[in-house]
Amino acid sequence: MSNPEDDAMEGLNYQERVGRNRVNSTNSNPNSTQLAVATSFGQVFEMVKRAAEQSLDMHRAGLTLVLGDIPNNVGAYHELGSNAIVMNRNIVKIVWRSTPAVDKRNAFTFMILLHEYLHTLGFTDEGQVAELGKKIADEFLGRDHLAGEMAVKPLDQFFPEISQFAMFRDKGQYETVERFDSSSTSYIR
């Protein structure tokens, strides 16, 4: 018999896991609706880039998303000068395990990617990035969207299960997400 915790934390396949759960979206904002049905990190990231560009008139191309085993007190990071965003695979798995709601999962993904994308644009102050994230999410997705709230509040307010798995770590593995920033790299197939 398999362990339910292991089953819930097994390898992450964004498209499969998002695609089989019902979307709970009541927001009439077309961007919010599009986010609610996104089926890949790449689709969510394209929305992040569009939102930031509309709000800040800034753009950065050629980024890579890496899912990695990093301490669970870090949701993601971007090392200044690099082209990579490293997202905490363990927290992603916990979020996926804790909610079947696709719109909530995608709001989390949008917020994490937006936060790190702002770092790639040169914003280094965490407080400023959080407030910018809220402002951009509110403008792009609507003032009542969960992603805006996630930008300025601790994640455990939305996913209390995170604290239950605070010490959970995978085996130090990292994986690059394919077709992530594909609009910036159309020459690569």
C-alpha positions, 0 to 999 in steps of 0.5 A: 500500500502506498503512502498518501503523503508520498502520492500527494508529493510525487513528481509535479506535472503542472499540466496534468494536475491543473487540467483535471480539477474544476476552476472556481472563478467568479471574477469577470475580468478577462485576465482573471478568467484566462489565468484561472484556466492556464495549464502550464507555468509558461502560460502563467508566466506570459501573463506575468510578463504582460501584466508587468509590461502594462503596468511598468512599461518594462520587459525582460526576455530569455528567462528560465524556470527551475523547480528546485529543492530549497528551504521551505522558508523561501518560495522562490529566488532570482540571483541578480545577474542570472537568467533563472528563477528558482521556484521551491518545488516542495512548496508547489507540491504542498500547494497542489496537495492542499487545494484542488482549486485550479484558480487558487493554484494559478493565483499562487503561481502568478504571484510567485512568478511576478515577484521574482520577475520584478526582481529580474527587472532590477527591483531588489527591495522586498517590501517594494516588490510586494507592493508592486506585485499587489498593484500589478495584480490588482490592475491586471486581474482585478482588485478582488483577485487572490493573487493580489492578496498573496503578494502582500500576505504570508502564504500560510494564510492561504495554505496553512498546510505549508507549516505542516511540511516545513521540514519536508525536503526532496532529494536535492534535485532541480529540474528546468521547466521546458517551454517557459519563456517561449515567446522570448525564445521562439527560435528554440524548439 
